[in-house]
Structure formats: C-alpha cells, structure tokens
Amino acid sequence: MASLDDLKKRIASVKSTQKITKAMKMVAAAKLRRAQENAEKGRPYSEKMNNIILNLSSGISDKENAPKLLSGTGEDKTHLCIVMTSDRGLCGGFNTNIIKKAKVYFQKISNEGKTLKIIAVGSKGYDQLKRVYKDNIIKKISFKDSKTINYLDAEKVGKIIIDNFEKKEFDVCTIFYNQFKNVITQIPQEQQIIPLKASEAEANSSEDNYEFEPEEDEILSNLLPKNISTQIFKAMLENSASEQGSRMSAMDNA
C-alpha cells in the first residue's frame, strides 16, 4: 500500500503535468490563430494558380509537345510520394492520419507492380515510414529549425521534385498532408501535382476565359515550376494549422 508521502508525490506530479499541458495548450492556441489565418489566405491563391494553368493548357494546340510538368512523361511506372508530417510530437493523431492515408496509396502502387519512391518531409513521418519503407525513402527533409512556415522552404522542396523529374526519376508525383477544417477535424489529403491533375472544383472554375500574352506555352514554362512550389507551400500552411489544432486538442484531453 502506498504511503502518504508517495501519494503526495503522485499528486504533485499530476499537478505538474497539468500545468505543462495547460501551458502547451495555450501556446498551441496562440500559434493556431496565426496558422489558421495563413492557411485560409493561401487557399485562394493556390487554387487560382491551378485554375490559370488548366485554362492555359486548354489553349495549347500541340498537346504532344506540352511541358512535361503539365502532361507528364506518358508513363505511369514510378511514383514519387511527398509525405508531409511534423518535426514535433504531442499532436494527437496528426502524423498517424497522414501516414495511414499515404500507406493506402503505397499499397495500391505495390499491387499494381509500380515503383514507389518517398520523400519524407518532417522527422515524425520519417520515423514511422522508415520501419517499413526504408528502401523506398530517397530523401528526408526537416524544417525544425525554421521558426515560421515560409515560401523559401517550399521552393527547396519544389526544386528537389523538379530536379528528380528532369532526371526521369519518376513519372507521377503526389503529395500527402492534412487539410485544416477546425480544431477537432483535420482531413488527410492526397493531391497529384505531376502531371497536373485538377480537382472537380478546379476543373469547373477553369472554364473562366482569359486572354494571355505571350503565348500559352511560354507562360506555362514559367508558371509550372512556381505552381509546384505553390502547392507545396499550401500543403505546409494547411499542415501547420492542422498540427496546432491537433496539439491543442491533445493537450485538452491529456
């Protein structure tokens, strides 16, 4: 039977833990407000960028010579998956839910006899993925030293993707991340960025009419690499808000 001193120590330990979790919840709440605002601001920009590119692509007369970032290699043999998770823990099921979504896709690729390559963005996702997919991971990227989500980091990831594509290392590229809905709900997303694939909403909105100068091909050649970085940046913003929301919820339940 526990002595009175043991019980006092346990009570003190519980109170100390409660103070820590309360402090972490308050920090997460403060970060969430800023991250949510950034994610909501980023959505229209990334959607409009995709919309313009889809509209441009419809005006290309020579489809066979369209930019490869738009049309792809013509093959479907090797898939590069960008799995975006956090560098910090104590955020509930945030990382696990992304990994689950990605693993369903991995299994599909495997069943179809295709080659899988993975870039793990975030150390927590890498730690989980390496247990089963160590041989498939071609790169690990961490931004734990970055104080804020910034476009330059997204550009770094985008450059790695484009460099690998130009070296013909893959045919299809898909990113996995959590879309922020609210503090309780974050929705795992799967988005193909090479070759560019429109969502239903984007396909409908791409019916807008634009007049372009110079020609569509030239604009696309400049816009497509930027769009890769833009979509990565959007995913990073959504992930940041989702991570803070999940952490706030986890600390509330601790």
Contacts in CASP RR format, 6 or more apart in sequence:
PFRMAT RR
TARGET T0000
AUTHOR 0000-0000-0000
METHOD contacts of the structure
MODEL  1
MASLDDLKKRIASVKSTQKITKAMKMVAAAKLRRAQENAEKGRPYSEKMN
NIILNLSSGISDKENAPKLLSGTGEDKTHLCIVMTSDRGLCGGFNTNIIK
KAKVYFQKISNEGKTLKIIAVGSKGYDQLKRVYKDNIIKKISFKDSKTIN
YLDAEKVGKIIIDNFEKKEFDVCTIFYNQFKNVITQIPQEQQIIPLKASE
AEANSSEDNYEFEPEEDEILSNLLPKNISTQIFKAMLENSASEQGSRMSA
MDNA
2 10 0 8 1.000
17 254 0 8 1.000
21 251 0 8 1.000
21 254 0 8 1.000
22 251 0 8 1.000
24 90 0 8 1.000
24 247 0 8 1.000
24 251 0 8 1.000
25 247 0 8 1.000
25 248 0 8 1.000
25 251 0 8 1.000
25 252 0 8 1.000
28 244 0 8 1.000
28 245 0 8 1.000
28 247 0 8 1.000
28 248 0 8 1.000
28 251 0 8 1.000
29 244 0 8 1.000
29 248 0 8 1.000
31 244 0 8 1.000
32 183 0 8 1.000
32 241 0 8 1.000
32 244 0 8 1.000
32 245 0 8 1.000
32 248 0 8 1.000
35 149 0 8 1.000
35 180 0 8 1.000
35 237 0 8 1.000
35 240 0 8 1.000
35 241 0 8 1.000
35 243 0 8 1.000
35 244 0 8 1.000
36 180 0 8 1.000
36 241 0 8 1.000
36 244 0 8 1.000
38 149 0 8 1.000
38 237 0 8 1.000
38 240 0 8 1.000
38 241 0 8 1.000
39 180 0 8 1.000
39 237 0 8 1.000
39 238 0 8 1.000
39 240 0 8 1.000
39 241 0 8 1.000
42 233 0 8 1.000
42 234 0 8 1.000
42 237 0 8 1.000
43 234 0 8 1.000
45 230 0 8 1.000
45 234 0 8 1.000
46 230 0 8 1.000
46 231 0 8 1.000
46 233 0 8 1.000
46 234 0 8 1.000
47 201 0 8 1.000
47 202 0 8 1.000
47 205 0 8 1.000
49 223 0 8 1.000
49 226 0 8 1.000
49 227 0 8 1.000
49 230 0 8 1.000
49 231 0 8 1.000
50 196 0 8 1.000
50 198 0 8 1.000
50 202 0 8 1.000
50 227 0 8 1.000
50 231 0 8 1.000
51 202 0 8 1.000
51 205 0 8 1.000
51 206 0 8 1.000
51 208 0 8 1.000
52 210 0 8 1.000
52 223 0 8 1.000
53 70 0 8 1.000
53 196 0 8 1.000
53 220 0 8 1.000
53 223 0 8 1.000
53 224 0 8 1.000
53 227 0 8 1.000
54 196 0 8 1.000
54 198 0 8 1.000
54 202 0 8 1.000
54 203 0 8 1.000
54 206 0 8 1.000
55 206 0 8 1.000
55 208 0 8 1.000
55 209 0 8 1.000
55 210 0 8 1.000
56 210 0 8 1.000
56 212 0 8 1.000
56 216 0 8 1.000
56 219 0 8 1.000
56 220 0 8 1.000
56 223 0 8 1.000
57 66 0 8 1.000
57 70 0 8 1.000
57 196 0 8 1.000
57 216 0 8 1.000
57 220 0 8 1.000
58 206 0 8 1.000
59 216 0 8 1.000
60 66 0 8 1.000
60 216 0 8 1.000
60 217 0 8 1.000
60 220 0 8 1.000
63 71 0 8 1.000
66 217 0 8 1.000
66 220 0 8 1.000
67 217 0 8 1.000
67 220 0 8 1.000
67 221 0 8 1.000
67 224 0 8 1.000
68 165 0 8 1.000
68 195 0 8 1.000
69 162 0 8 1.000
69 165 0 8 1.000
69 194 0 8 1.000
69 195 0 8 1.000
69 196 0 8 1.000
69 224 0 8 1.000
69 225 0 8 1.000
69 228 0 8 1.000
70 195 0 8 1.000
70 196 0 8 1.000
70 220 0 8 1.000
70 224 0 8 1.000
71 195 0 8 1.000
72 171 0 8 1.000
72 172 0 8 1.000
72 194 0 8 1.000
72 195 0 8 1.000
73 168 0 8 1.000
73 171 0 8 1.000
74 171 0 8 1.000
75 171 0 8 1.000
76 114 0 8 1.000
76 171 0 8 1.000
76 172 0 8 1.000
77 114 0 8 1.000
77 115 0 8 1.000
77 171 0 8 1.000
78 114 0 8 1.000
78 115 0 8 1.000
78 116 0 8 1.000
78 117 0 8 1.000
78 169 0 8 1.000
78 170 0 8 1.000
78 171 0 8 1.000
78 172 0 8 1.000
79 109 0 8 1.000
79 114 0 8 1.000
79 115 0 8 1.000
79 116 0 8 1.000
79 117 0 8 1.000
79 170 0 8 1.000
79 171 0 8 1.000
79 172 0 8 1.000
79 173 0 8 1.000
79 174 0 8 1.000
80 117 0 8 1.000
80 118 0 8 1.000
80 119 0 8 1.000
80 138 0 8 1.000
80 161 0 8 1.000
80 164 0 8 1.000
80 169 0 8 1.000
80 170 0 8 1.000
80 172 0 8 1.000
80 173 0 8 1.000
80 174 0 8 1.000
80 194 0 8 1.000
81 102 0 8 1.000
81 105 0 8 1.000
81 106 0 8 1.000
81 116 0 8 1.000
81 117 0 8 1.000
81 118 0 8 1.000
81 119 0 8 1.000
81 173 0 8 1.000
81 174 0 8 1.000
81 175 0 8 1.000
81 176 0 8 1.000
82 119 0 8 1.000
82 121 0 8 1.000
82 157 0 8 1.000
82 161 0 8 1.000
82 173 0 8 1.000
82 174 0 8 1.000
82 175 0 8 1.000
82 176 0 8 1.000
82 232 0 8 1.000
83 98 0 8 1.000
83 99 0 8 1.000
83 102 0 8 1.000
83 118 0 8 1.000
83 119 0 8 1.000
83 120 0 8 1.000
83 121 0 8 1.000
83 125 0 8 1.000
83 129 0 8 1.000
83 176 0 8 1.000
84 98 0 8 1.000
84 121 0 8 1.000
84 122 0 8 1.000
84 175 0 8 1.000
84 176 0 8 1.000
84 177 0 8 1.000
84 235 0 8 1.000
84 236 0 8 1.000
84 239 0 8 1.000
85 94 0 8 1.000
85 95 0 8 1.000
85 98 0 8 1.000
85 99 0 8 1.000
85 120 0 8 1.000
85 121 0 8 1.000
85 122 0 8 1.000
85 123 0 8 1.000
85 124 0 8 1.000
85 125 0 8 1.000
85 126 0 8 1.000
85 128 0 8 1.000
85 239 0 8 1.000
86 94 0 8 1.000
86 95 0 8 1.000
86 122 0 8 1.000
86 124 0 8 1.000
86 125 0 8 1.000
86 239 0 8 1.000
86 243 0 8 1.000
87 122 0 8 1.000
87 123 0 8 1.000
87 124 0 8 1.000
87 142 0 8 1.000
87 143 0 8 1.000
87 144 0 8 1.000
88 124 0 8 1.000
88 144 0 8 1.000
88 243 0 8 1.000
89 95 0 8 1.000
89 124 0 8 1.000
89 247 0 8 1.000
90 247 0 8 1.000
90 250 0 8 1.000
90 251 0 8 1.000
91 243 0 8 1.000
91 244 0 8 1.000
91 245 0 8 1.000
91 246 0 8 1.000
91 247 0 8 1.000
91 250 0 8 1.000
92 246 0 8 1.000
92 247 0 8 1.000
92 249 0 8 1.000
92 250 0 8 1.000
93 246 0 8 1.000
93 250 0 8 1.000
94 178 0 8 1.000
94 186 0 8 1.000
94 242 0 8 1.000
94 243 0 8 1.000
94 246 0 8 1.000
94 247 0 8 1.000
95 124 0 8 1.000
95 125 0 8 1.000
95 128 0 8 1.000
96 128 0 8 1.000
97 178 0 8 1.000
97 186 0 8 1.000
97 188 0 8 1.000
98 125 0 8 1.000
98 176 0 8 1.000
98 177 0 8 1.000
98 178 0 8 1.000
98 188 0 8 1.000
99 125 0 8 1.000
99 128 0 8 1.000
99 129 0 8 1.000
100 188 0 8 1.000
101 176 0 8 1.000
101 188 0 8 1.000
101 189 0 8 1.000
101 190 0 8 1.000
102 129 0 8 1.000
102 176 0 8 1.000
102 190 0 8 1.000
105 174 0 8 1.000
105 176 0 8 1.000
105 190 0 8 1.000
106 116 0 8 1.000
106 133 0 8 1.000
106 136 0 8 1.000
109 115 0 8 1.000
109 116 0 8 1.000
110 116 0 8 1.000
116 133 0 8 1.000
116 136 0 8 1.000
117 136 0 8 1.000
117 138 0 8 1.000
117 169 0 8 1.000
117 170 0 8 1.000
118 129 0 8 1.000
118 133 0 8 1.000
118 136 0 8 1.000
118 137 0 8 1.000
118 138 0 8 1.000
119 137 0 8 1.000
119 138 0 8 1.000
119 139 0 8 1.000
119 140 0 8 1.000
119 141 0 8 1.000
119 157 0 8 1.000
119 160 0 8 1.000
119 161 0 8 1.000
120 126 0 8 1.000
120 129 0 8 1.000
120 130 0 8 1.000
120 137 0 8 1.000
120 139 0 8 1.000
120 140 0 8 1.000
120 141 0 8 1.000
121 141 0 8 1.000
121 142 0 8 1.000
121 143 0 8 1.000
121 157 0 8 1.000
122 140 0 8 1.000
122 141 0 8 1.000
122 142 0 8 1.000
122 143 0 8 1.000
122 144 0 8 1.000
123 140 0 8 1.000
123 142 0 8 1.000
123 144 0 8 1.000
126 137 0 8 1.000
126 140 0 8 1.000
126 142 0 8 1.000
129 137 0 8 1.000
130 137 0 8 1.000
138 164 0 8 1.000
138 169 0 8 1.000
139 160 0 8 1.000
141 156 0 8 1.000
141 157 0 8 1.000
141 160 0 8 1.000
143 153 0 8 1.000
146 153 0 8 1.000
149 233 0 8 1.000
149 236 0 8 1.000
149 237 0 8 1.000
149 240 0 8 1.000
151 229 0 8 1.000
151 233 0 8 1.000
153 236 0 8 1.000
154 229 0 8 1.000
154 230 0 8 1.000
154 232 0 8 1.000
154 233 0 8 1.000
154 236 0 8 1.000
155 229 0 8 1.000
157 229 0 8 1.000
157 232 0 8 1.000
158 225 0 8 1.000
158 228 0 8 1.000
158 229 0 8 1.000
158 232 0 8 1.000
159 229 0 8 1.000
161 173 0 8 1.000
161 193 0 8 1.000
161 194 0 8 1.000
161 228 0 8 1.000
161 232 0 8 1.000
162 225 0 8 1.000
162 228 0 8 1.000
164 170 0 8 1.000
165 173 0 8 1.000
165 194 0 8 1.000
170 194 0 8 1.000
172 192 0 8 1.000
172 194 0 8 1.000
172 195 0 8 1.000
173 192 0 8 1.000
173 193 0 8 1.000
173 194 0 8 1.000
174 190 0 8 1.000
174 191 0 8 1.000
174 192 0 8 1.000
174 193 0 8 1.000
175 189 0 8 1.000
175 190 0 8 1.000
175 191 0 8 1.000
175 193 0 8 1.000
175 231 0 8 1.000
175 232 0 8 1.000
175 235 0 8 1.000
176 188 0 8 1.000
176 189 0 8 1.000
176 190 0 8 1.000
176 191 0 8 1.000
177 188 0 8 1.000
177 189 0 8 1.000
177 191 0 8 1.000
177 235 0 8 1.000
177 236 0 8 1.000
177 238 0 8 1.000
177 239 0 8 1.000
177 242 0 8 1.000
178 186 0 8 1.000
178 187 0 8 1.000
178 188 0 8 1.000
178 189 0 8 1.000
178 238 0 8 1.000
178 239 0 8 1.000
178 242 0 8 1.000
178 243 0 8 1.000
178 246 0 8 1.000
179 186 0 8 1.000
179 187 0 8 1.000
179 188 0 8 1.000
179 189 0 8 1.000
179 238 0 8 1.000
179 242 0 8 1.000
180 186 0 8 1.000
180 238 0 8 1.000
180 241 0 8 1.000
180 242 0 8 1.000
180 245 0 8 1.000
181 187 0 8 1.000
183 245 0 8 1.000
183 248 0 8 1.000
183 249 0 8 1.000
184 249 0 8 1.000
186 242 0 8 1.000
186 245 0 8 1.000
186 246 0 8 1.000
189 235 0 8 1.000
189 238 0 8 1.000
191 231 0 8 1.000
191 235 0 8 1.000
193 227 0 8 1.000
193 228 0 8 1.000
193 231 0 8 1.000
193 232 0 8 1.000
194 228 0 8 1.000
196 224 0 8 1.000
196 227 0 8 1.000
198 206 0 8 1.000
212 219 0 8 1.000
END
